[in-house]
């Protein structure tokens, strides 16, 4: 992680389960973190307490990262106040928990806004700022296993997350070359943090364990370590979606 020492990273969705894990993985490094959160709540206070003795310089910034004007303002402020603006990590999304047979077009539009349009807009704006400044950098977006495999019933969530991954590949092409602005995507499976946490509590994914489709549920720390890897300035990879799901999307259950 020494490669990101002295650099500045904007993290949207920083107070969520996966967001906190990523922040805490970066906290021991002498970097600068601008942590975007939507509201002042217990999760923000909890993270703030955990960061009291960290090496990183930490700034909290409240805004709605699904609104274009607020995304633009946050990005402008980040590039104006930071000496070494380098990376964007955007975890913003919504599980779109609707009955796909009864849902209407408005549900699809809302899911696209939160799971594809807004994250891709933030990535585009961040990349343009880096390019304007002549800086190399990294952008990490978050899709889902449901965006890489056609899980039944996931129409209103999976389609938007698949669009996000494809859009990231286009941005990686547009921002490639020199300066090298890398755009990559993490597609988590069933992890004990983030959007899957509630479903785990309700027992939705327990059959995957009983049938030995996956060995265990994923840990937030694993996603954090992968994200830190993708932020490495020496990384020679862009336009990729990393599926981190313990083999869930391989569907071992279909072998039986």
N, C-alpha and C positions, 0 to 999 in steps of 0.2 A: 504493500500500500504506500510505500515511500514515494512512488511516482506522483501521487496526488497531493503531496505535502505542499502547502502554499497556494493551492488552487481553490476555486470557489464552486460550490455545487448547489443548485436549486433543487429542492425536493418537494414535490407536490403530493399531498396525501401523507404527510410526514407523521401524523399522530395516530394513524391506523396501526393495526397489528404488524403488517409487513413493513410499513413505513418506519415504525419505531425500531424494528430490528435492523433496518438498513442504516438509520441514523446512528444507532448505538455501535454498529460495526465501523462507522467512519469517525466516530467521536474521538478515539484515541489518536487520530492523525492531526497534525497541525495544519488543518485546512479551514475553510470558511463555509458554513452551511446556512443557507436561507431556507427556513422550513415553512412551507405554505400549509395553512390549515383553514378550514371553513368556518369554524366557530370556537369560541373559548369554552372549553368544557373540561371534564375530569381527565380526559386522555391527554390534552395539552399540558395540564398541570403535572400529570404523572411523568410525562416525557421531560418536562422542564426540570423536575427534581432529579431525574436520572442523569441529567447533563451538567449538574452543578460543578463537578470536578473534572470535566473533560478538557482535552487539549484544544479541540476545535473551537473556533469562534462561531457562536450560534446566534442567529437572528430569527425571530418568529414573525411571520407576516400573514395576516388574516385576509382572505379573499375567497371568492367563489371561482374556482379554476375550471368551471364549465361555461363561463361567460367570456366572450371574446375580449371585451374592453378591459375586464379585470385581469385576464391572462396577459394582455398587452402591457398594462400598467405594471404588473409584477415583474415582467421580463425587462421592461425599460429601467425600473428601479434597480434590479439586480445588476444590470450591465453598467449603470451609472455609479453605483456605490462600491462595487467589487473591483479590486485591482487585477485579479487573475480569473475572470469568468471562464468557466471550463465545461461544466456539465449540467444536464437536466435529467432528473429522475422523476417520472410522472406515473404515480400509482392510481390516479383518479379513475373511478369507474363505478358501475352500479350493477348489482346482480340480476336486475330485470326479472324478478320473481313473479311471473304472471302465468296464468293458464293459457298455453299457446293456442288452444282451440277456441278460446273465447276472446282473446286479446284483439285489439283493433290497430289500425295503422298508426294511431297516436302513440301506442306503446312502443312500436318499432322506432318511431322518430325520436322518442325520448331516450331509448336505449342507444341509438346511434349517436345522439348528442353527447351523452356521458361516456360512452365506451369507445367511440371512434372519432367523431368530429372534433370535440374539444381537445383530446390528447394530441391528435395530429396537428391541430392548429397551434398548440403550444410548442410542439416539436419544430414546426415550420418557422414560427417566429424566433425561437431560440437559435435555430440554425442560421437564419438570415442575419441575426445579430452577430453571431460568431464570424460569419463570412465577411460582413461589413467591417469587422475589427481585424480581419486577417488572422483569425485565431483557429487553431485546431481544437477539437473538443469531442465530447461524447454525449449521446442522448440515449436514454434507456426508457422504453415504454413497456406497459404491462398488458398482455393479452390474457388468454386462459386456455386450458386444455380443451375447453368447449369451442374455442376458436380454431383448433387444429384438427379436431376429429368430430364427425357428425353425431354427437350424443343425442339420443332421442329426447324430445321435449325442450331442446335448447334453442329453438328458432330465434327467439327474441333477444337472446344474449349471445349465442355462438356466432350468429351472422355478423353482428357489430364487431365482435372481437376478431373475427377473421378479416374484416375490412381494415381494422387497425393494423394488423400484421402486414397486409398487402400495402397499405399506405406508407408504413415505415420503410418497406423495401424501396418504394418509389423515392422517398425522401433520401434514403441512403445513396441512391443513384444520383440524385440532384446535388447532394452535398459532398459527393466523393471527390477524390483528387487531392489537390494541395491548395489551401490547408485542408487536412483530413478531418472531416466532421463525421464521426461514426454514429450510425443509428441502428440500434439492435433492440430486440423484443424478448421479454421473458414471458413464457406461458406456463404458469404454475398449475399443478393438479390439485389434489386434496391436501391442503396444508392446515395445520392447527393455528391459523391466523388468517386475517383478511376475510374475504367474502365466504370462504368455505367453512369458517369456524362455526357459524350458526347451524349450518347443515350437519356438521359433525355432531354437535350437541343433540340434534334431533334424531340422530341415528341413520340419516339418509345414506351414508357411505359405509355403514358397518358390513353390509354384504360383500363389499370388495375385500375386506379383511378376511371374513369367514371363508370366502371362496379362493383366497390366496391369489387374488388378481394383483394386489399390491402388498408389499411386505409390512408396511406401516403407513401411518399418515406422515406427510412431510412436516418439516420444522421451519419456522420463520428464519432461523439462523442460516439454513441452507440457501434460501432465497437471497438473504443478505450477502452471503459470501459470493454467490453468483453475480450479484449486482456489482459488488466491489471489483470482481474480475473484469466485468464489462467496462468499468470506468478506467482501467489501467491505460495510461497514455501510450504504452508500448504495444497495445493489442492491435493485431493486424486483421481485424474482422469487422465487417459491416453488412447491414441488410439481412441479418439472420434472426430467426425466431428460435430461441432455445426452449424446448419442451422439458419442463422439470416436474415430472409427474409420477416417478417411481414405476413407470411402465404401464400406467393406467390406460393410456390411449392405444397400447398394443392389444388390448382386449383379450387377455388370456382366457376369459370366460367363454369366448367363442370357439375355443379348441375342444370344449367338452360336448 
